[in-house]
Amino acid sequence: MDMFAPEQRERTELYREKREFSPIMEKQIVDRLAQGQETFPDIITCPTKSCRNPLTVKNEKKYLDIACGNCGWTKRIYKQKKDGG
C-alpha cells in the first residue's frame, strides 16, 4: 500500500476531521457527561491545524475545561442546569 496514495490520504483526513474539536464534538461531550458518564472515551484532537495533539477534558462541578497541553489552546464549556432544580 502506497502511503502517499490519494485514497489513503483522504481516509486519514476524514478520520482526523471526525476527531477534531468542533461544535458537534462539544455537544457530544456535554451530553455524555450529563448522562452520568465520568469520562469521554474518544480521543479529541486540537483544532489548531499545526498542532493536532490530543486534548484533555477536566470535568469540574459547573463547567468543563478542554485544553491542549502542547500549544495552550483552551475552551471552557459551562454545564446546563438540570430542569426542576
C-alpha positions in Angstrom: 0.0 0.0 0.0 1.4 3.3 -1.0 1.4 5.7 1.9 1.1 8.7 -0.5 -1.9 7.3 -2.4 -4.7 9.8 -2.7 -7.3 7.3 -1.3 -5.2 6.7 1.8 -4.7 10.4 2.4 -8.5 11.1 2.1 -9.3 8.4 4.6 -6.8 9.7 7.0 -8.0 13.3 6.6 -11.7 12.2 7.1 -10.7 10.4 10.4 -8.9 13.5 11.6 -11.8 15.8 10.9 -14.2 13.5 12.8 -11.9 13.6 15.9 -11.1 17.3 15.7 -12.8 19.5 18.4 -15.9 21.2 16.9 -19.4 22.3 18.0 -20.7 18.8 17.3 -18.0 17.3 19.4 -18.6 19.8 22.1 -22.3 18.8 22.2 -21.4 15.1 22.4 -19.0 15.7 25.3 -21.6 17.7 27.3 -24.4 15.2 26.5 -22.3 12.1 27.6 -21.1 13.7 30.8 -24.7 14.9 31.6 -25.9 11.3 31.3 -23.7 10.4 34.2 -20.6 9.1 32.3 -17.5 10.0 34.2 -15.2 10.1 31.2 -15.3 10.7 27.5 -13.8 7.7 25.7 -12.9 9.2 22.3 -9.7 10.9 21.6 -10.3 14.5 20.6 -7.6 16.4 18.7 -6.7 20.0 19.0 -8.4 22.3 16.4 -5.2 24.2 15.8 -4.1 22.9 12.4 -0.4 22.9 13.2 -0.8 21.1 16.5 -3.5 18.3 16.3 -2.4 16.8 19.7 -5.0 15.1 21.9 -7.0 17.4 24.2 -7.6 16.8 27.9 -11.1 17.2 29.3 -11.5 18.1 33.0 -14.9 17.7 34.4 -15.5 20.4 37.1 -18.7 21.0 39.0 -20.1 23.8 36.9 -18.1 23.6 33.7 -15.8 21.5 31.5 -12.2 22.7 30.8 -10.8 21.4 27.5 -7.2 22.1 26.9 -4.2 21.2 24.7 -1.0 20.6 26.6 1.1 21.3 23.6 0.0 24.6 22.1 -2.0 26.0 25.0 -5.4 26.1 23.3 -8.2 26.1 25.9 -12.0 26.1 25.9 -14.4 26.4 28.9 -17.9 25.0 28.5 -20.4 25.7 31.1 -22.8 22.9 32.0 -26.5 23.4 31.6 -28.6 23.5 34.8 -30.9 20.4 35.1 -34.6 21.1 34.8 -36.5 21.3 38.1 -33.6 22.1 40.3 
